[in-house]
Amino acid sequence: MLEQEFPGASGAISPIRGGRQAAEQQIRKIDGKRYARSRDHLNGAVTGLSPYIRHGVLTLAEVRDAVFQSINNRDDGSKLINELGWRDFWQRMWQELGDHIDDDQEVFKTGHSASSYSRELPDDIRDGCTGLACMDGFREELVSTGWLHNHARMWMAAWLVHWRHVHWKAGADWFLEHLLDGDPASNHLSWQWIASTFSHKPYFFNRDNLERYSGGNFCKSCSSANHCPFDASYEQLETKLFAQRVPIRDVPARRQGHRSKSTARPNPSTQRF
């Protein structure tokens, strides 16, 4: 039916099914306790509900109630409830910012100026031929399914901004081209959290972190495994990627009272994409 409706569209149809019935089937699978234990892993017990929330098929209140119904102890659902809170926060920020959601909310804390970042997405990234099995794999899942695990989104965003020196807006716009759950609130502000224009320091990762949460599947088949750009300690990567960073106390914030949760080392508990 979709192929008949959109004959000029390219690519495969996403396996994610839309509609209320599919959403209700998915919401019945919620396991708040397993989510808390495994959400950071690519094969973890994530809910898969974000496309339905994004398009108004499910409300945050419905998901909240389903979480509480699925657990015996309220602490078992606290992590998932926390993520629903973050989603609500992003929407409220969008209401406040309006079109300024497209602007850097603060200066970069990377030691590099905003003008030094490319405003164009490189062709090898868009085409999925970077030679990095992880990033090419994430790109393939993004464009073929319209969805990507939060941790993979964080890794890809950090790689684009900090290793490839692409401005967060170029990456965020690219994500919105494909994500079925994408909206400017959670998408753009999460990219800025990675970039450090909506947090007090940049987010980045190393190979150990990626291997741990991906099960090492990408590294086993990667042609660049012997010269992996992520294969270093956090201290080594920080020295390589960032110039002298602006002291936190000297950073002018556009919004008084904003409190960032960002950390220099990966903190994948913040499921913001």
Secondary structure as UniProt FT lines:
FT   HELIX           2..5
FT   TURN            7..8
FT   HELIX           20..27
FT   TURN            28..29
FT   HELIX           32..38
FT   TURN            39..40
FT   TURN            42..43
FT   HELIX           50..54
FT   TURN            55..56
FT   HELIX           60..69
FT   HELIX           74..77
FT   HELIX           78..97
FT   HELIX           98..102
FT   HELIX           114..116
FT   HELIX           123..127
FT   HELIX           133..145
FT   HELIX           150..158
FT   HELIX           159..163
FT   HELIX           168..178
FT   TURN            180..181
FT   HELIX           184..195
FT   HELIX           207..214
FT   TURN            215..216
FT   HELIX           217..221
FT   TURN            223..224
FT   HELIX           225..227
FT   TURN            229..230
FT   HELIX           234..241
FT   HELIX           248..250
FT   TURN            256..257
FT   TURN            268..269
//
